[in-house]
């Protein structure tokens, strides 16, 4: 092989590796944002339920939020699996936190 062909191949490999890393980071960040949005929607529903005095702040599950009409069935946006109805929303450090159960 000539030197020019080797340099071209090396540059092509570097560009492909760089593009692959960038694509991976973009997909990872996108998936992370999807999970954040879903968690926020669930946490806001729990907050609204407590504010309207229909839920106990210390004992909120997805089943309760579904039953009282604050949420429709929620699913993990990445795996497309429905969250367990036993998943809990707790009140920690003055904010609601969603804890997924499997």
ABEGO torsion letter per residue (X at the ends): XBAAAAAAAAAAAAAAAAAAAAAAAAAAAAAAAAAAAAAAAAAAAAAAAAAAGABBAABBBAAAAAAAGABBBBBBAAAGBBBBAABBBBBBGGBBBBBBBX
